[in-house]
Amino acid sequence: MSSEAVCLDTLERYLKARIPFISLRTADRSRALGVLKKITEKLSMTVYKHTISQGTREIVTERQINEDRSVAGALAFATDQMASRQNLTFVFTEVSDIEDDTPGSRQFQDTVLLAVENSCSLVVVGNKPIWGPLQRLGLTITLDPPNEDEMRAIIRTQIDPYRARLRIEWGEPEEKEAAAILAGITAIEAENVIATLLARGQITKADLVELVQAKDRIFADISGLERVVVQGQEYNIGGLEGLKSWLDRKRPLLTADLRERGIRPPRGVLLVGVPGCGKSLSAKAIAASWGMPLYRLDLASIHGMYHGQSEGRLKDALATADHVSPCVLWIDEIEKGLAGASSAGNDGGTSQRMVGQFLYWLQEGRPRVFVVATANDVSQLPPELLRRGRFDELFFVDLPTPQERGAIIDIYTKRGLKRTLSDPLRKELVDLSEGFAGSDLEAAVKEVTEEAFLHGDGAITDNTFRTRFQNVVPLSKTNPERIDAIRAWGKERAISASGQAIEAPSGQTKARRVVLS
């Protein structure tokens, strides 16, 4: 049974039972009013709705019965009506001050107590919490956004009338994918998106990408997450073939209908490894290649100074990510945001609660949010974060191999210098860059690019490249102990992102994990 059907059935029983106070939790007011209108027509009930713009009207006929547009005025009118009549229902759609003990909450409480005496009901439509003493006088029901089946019905209702007149390339597979993409937004938002496509005079298979972008625009100004703009050609990655192969297999599952199989869409990856080797770049590259919006969640900035504030902010941010799905959620240096979770609780247990909240969302959530979390200092990662069932896979990003270094050098020289290196020079630079991270290679080529900009491309010789590469001192040489420790951890616990065995520190054995083919 669909979420709307469940809500309709439950709400009908609540109204038949004359529950005095009903909290209808939803962000889709028009859809909620549609459900109430259906019940009203079916049961021949007397139901009035109040809006700030129109005052109080009959829900079916739209006949105005009270011109006072304020909530307080509407409550006063409801009180007068219930004092002399029974079996009335009043629906309030724009109530803003009943989360706490306020005069508005008290007025609602008094009106609900009168409703008890006269077999009447008050329905509040919204998604904000209700003051406890008021909520305990009634019951709550939630009307979720349209699920995939309901969204597909909305799509069909919008496009089927135009199939004979316009070029409509969507069949059943495209409709299912479109429904998966649009899940999480309201019915009217989905109708607006489809109407925008129809206004162009056709709907093609390529428009599925436009759906992702349109949904992203709906949530563009929501706080809690930082929207990261990506340009596909700017985020080519040299190497990491193991990670790329794994991602290619998982991509179709992110928007597929997997309910019949009883499995959920891919949840994400945890990338650990040597600093500067492309972990953060991978998050941007995934979003760019998959054609999905990228949002960055900074766990460190979520921490608040008051008790419970951090957990509340994290909950809101994760809820926002669910709404904008399908998307890629990038959590950079996750160990810093969750620092203290394994300690004795010097932050009052806030980090531990945040870890628990995040892991529950990660493991139990069903929205199509693909998480790309990165970590440098693996010693600070909570052990429970690494357990199977949290992330789909744990990848180790090592220092690039000679082949990967050559590919990275090619990317940056073509981008900045618009040229291809000769084979002898390329081989020489690969040898000179032994122990370089990807960021070191980028820095070296950037120095050459700046020289070309300042003095002209003709001033760039093979010796220019040699000098710039020789001037770079990588982290693997300035802090070899740290790199060895990171590699020792990765070879025991993670899959190589390069698709090759993780190079062990001197004197140690090879990796035990099976490498992706």
Secondary structure in CASP SS format (residue, H / E / C, confidence):
PFRMAT SS
TARGET T0000
AUTHOR 0000-0000-0000
METHOD secondary structure of the structure
MODEL  1
M C 1.00
S C 1.00
S H 1.00
E H 1.00
A H 1.00
V H 1.00
C H 1.00
L H 1.00
D H 1.00
T H 1.00
L H 1.00
E H 1.00
R H 1.00
Y H 1.00
L H 1.00
K H 1.00
A C 1.00
R C 1.00
I C 1.00
P C 1.00
F E 1.00
I E 1.00
S E 1.00
L E 1.00
R E 1.00
T C 1.00
A C 1.00
D C 1.00
R H 1.00
S H 1.00
R H 1.00
A H 1.00
L H 1.00
G H 1.00
V H 1.00
L H 1.00
K H 1.00
K H 1.00
I H 1.00
T H 1.00
E H 1.00
K H 1.00
L H 1.00
S C 1.00
M C 1.00
T E 1.00
V E 1.00
Y E 1.00
K E 1.00
H E 1.00
T E 1.00
I C 1.00
S C 1.00
Q C 1.00
G E 1.00
T E 1.00
R E 1.00
E E 1.00
I C 1.00
V C 1.00
T C 1.00
E C 1.00
R C 1.00
Q E 1.00
I E 1.00
N E 1.00
E C 1.00
D C 1.00
R C 1.00
S C 1.00
V H 1.00
A H 1.00
G H 1.00
A H 1.00
L H 1.00
A H 1.00
F H 1.00
A H 1.00
T H 1.00
D H 1.00
Q H 1.00
M H 1.00
A H 1.00
S H 1.00
R C 1.00
Q C 1.00
N C 1.00
L E 1.00
T E 1.00
F E 1.00
V E 1.00
F E 1.00
T C 1.00
E C 1.00
V C 1.00
S C 1.00
D C 1.00
I C 1.00
E C 1.00
D C 1.00
D C 1.00
T C 1.00
P H 1.00
G H 1.00
S H 1.00
R H 1.00
Q H 1.00
F H 1.00
Q H 1.00
D H 1.00
T H 1.00
V H 1.00
L H 1.00
L H 1.00
A H 1.00
V H 1.00
E H 1.00
N C 1.00
S C 1.00
C C 1.00
S E 1.00
L E 1.00
V E 1.00
V E 1.00
V E 1.00
G E 1.00
N C 1.00
K C 1.00
P C 1.00
I C 1.00
W C 1.00
G H 1.00
P H 1.00
L H 1.00
Q H 1.00
R C 1.00
L C 1.00
G C 1.00
L E 1.00
T E 1.00
I E 1.00
T E 1.00
L C 1.00
D C 1.00
P C 1.00
P C 1.00
N C 1.00
E H 1.00
D H 1.00
E H 1.00
M H 1.00
R H 1.00
A H 1.00
I H 1.00
I H 1.00
R H 1.00
T H 1.00
Q H 1.00
I H 1.00
D H 1.00
P H 1.00
Y H 1.00
R C 1.00
A C 1.00
R C 1.00
L C 1.00
R E 1.00
I E 1.00
E C 1.00
W C 1.00
G C 1.00
E H 1.00
P H 1.00
E H 1.00
E H 1.00
K H 1.00
E H 1.00
A H 1.00
A H 1.00
A H 1.00
I H 1.00
L H 1.00
A C 1.00
G C 1.00
I C 1.00
T C 1.00
A H 1.00
I H 1.00
E H 1.00
A H 1.00
E H 1.00
N H 1.00
V H 1.00
I H 1.00
A H 1.00
T H 1.00
L H 1.00
L H 1.00
A C 1.00
R C 1.00
G C 1.00
Q E 1.00
I E 1.00
T C 1.00
K C 1.00
A C 1.00
D H 1.00
L H 1.00
V H 1.00
E H 1.00
L H 1.00
V H 1.00
Q H 1.00
A H 1.00
K H 1.00
D H 1.00
R H 1.00
I H 1.00
F C 1.00
A C 1.00
D C 1.00
I C 1.00
S C 1.00
G C 1.00
L C 1.00
E E 1.00
R E 1.00
V E 1.00
V C 1.00
V C 1.00
Q C 1.00
G H 1.00
Q H 1.00
E H 1.00
Y H 1.00
N C 1.00
I C 1.00
G C 1.00
G C 1.00
L C 1.00
E H 1.00
G H 1.00
L H 1.00
K H 1.00
S H 1.00
W H 1.00
L H 1.00
D H 1.00
R H 1.00
K H 1.00
R H 1.00
P H 1.00
L H 1.00
L H 1.00
T C 1.00
A C 1.00
D C 1.00
L C 1.00
R H 1.00
E H 1.00
R H 1.00
G C 1.00
I C 1.00
R C 1.00
P C 1.00
P C 1.00
R C 1.00
G E 1.00
V E 1.00
L E 1.00
L E 1.00
V E 1.00
G E 1.00
V C 1.00
P C 1.00
G C 1.00
C C 1.00
G C 1.00
K H 1.00
S H 1.00
L H 1.00
S H 1.00
A H 1.00
K H 1.00
A H 1.00
I H 1.00
A H 1.00
A H 1.00
S H 1.00
W H 1.00
G C 1.00
M C 1.00
P C 1.00
L E 1.00
Y E 1.00
R E 1.00
L C 1.00
D C 1.00
L H 1.00
A H 1.00
S H 1.00
I H 1.00
H C 1.00
G C 1.00
M C 1.00
Y C 1.00
H C 1.00
G C 1.00
Q H 1.00
S H 1.00
E H 1.00
G H 1.00
R H 1.00
L H 1.00
K H 1.00
D H 1.00
A H 1.00
L H 1.00
A H 1.00
T H 1.00
A H 1.00
D H 1.00
H H 1.00
V H 1.00
S C 1.00
P C 1.00
C E 1.00
V E 1.00
L E 1.00
W E 1.00
I E 1.00
D C 1.00
E C 1.00
I H 1.00
E H 1.00
K H 1.00
G H 1.00
L C 1.00
A C 1.00
G C 1.00
A C 1.00
S C 1.00
S C 1.00
A C 1.00
G C 1.00
N C 1.00
D C 1.00
G C 1.00
G C 1.00
T H 1.00
S H 1.00
Q H 1.00
R H 1.00
M H 1.00
V H 1.00
G H 1.00
Q H 1.00
F H 1.00
L H 1.00
Y H 1.00
W H 1.00
L H 1.00
Q H 1.00
E H 1.00
G C 1.00
R C 1.00
P C 1.00
R C 1.00
V E 1.00
F E 1.00
V E 1.00
V E 1.00
A E 1.00
T E 1.00
A E 1.00
N C 1.00
D C 1.00
V H 1.00
S H 1.00
Q H 1.00
L C 1.00
P C 1.00
P H 1.00
E H 1.00
L H 1.00
L H 1.00
R C 1.00
R C 1.00
G C 1.00
R C 1.00
F C 1.00
D C 1.00
E E 1.00
L E 1.00
F E 1.00
F E 1.00
V E 1.00
D C 1.00
L C 1.00
P C 1.00
T C 1.00
P H 1.00
Q H 1.00
E H 1.00
R H 1.00
G H 1.00
A H 1.00
I H 1.00
I H 1.00
D H 1.00
I H 1.00
Y H 1.00
T H 1.00
K H 1.00
R H 1.00
G H 1.00
L C 1.00
K C 1.00
R C 1.00
T C 1.00
L C 1.00
S C 1.00
D H 1.00
P H 1.00
L H 1.00
R H 1.00
K H 1.00
E H 1.00
L H 1.00
V H 1.00
D H 1.00
L H 1.00
S C 1.00
E C 1.00
G C 1.00
F C 1.00
A C 1.00
G H 1.00
S H 1.00
D H 1.00
L H 1.00
E H 1.00
A H 1.00
A H 1.00
V H 1.00
K H 1.00
E H 1.00
V H 1.00
T H 1.00
E H 1.00
E H 1.00
A H 1.00
F H 1.00
L H 1.00
H H 1.00
G C 1.00
D H 1.00
G H 1.00
A H 1.00
I C 1.00
T C 1.00
D H 1.00
N H 1.00
T H 1.00
F H 1.00
R H 1.00
T H 1.00
R H 1.00
F H 1.00
Q H 1.00
N C 1.00
V C 1.00
V C 1.00
P C 1.00
L H 1.00
S H 1.00
K H 1.00
T H 1.00
N C 1.00
P H 1.00
E H 1.00
R H 1.00
I H 1.00
D H 1.00
A H 1.00
I H 1.00
R H 1.00
A H 1.00
W H 1.00
G H 1.00
K H 1.00
E H 1.00
R H 1.00
A C 1.00
I E 1.00
S E 1.00
A C 1.00
S C 1.00
G C 1.00
Q C 1.00
A C 1.00
I C 1.00
E C 1.00
A C 1.00
P C 1.00
S C 1.00
G C 1.00
Q C 1.00
T C 1.00
K C 1.00
A C 1.00
R C 1.00
R C 1.00
V C 1.00
V C 1.00
L C 1.00
S C 1.00
END
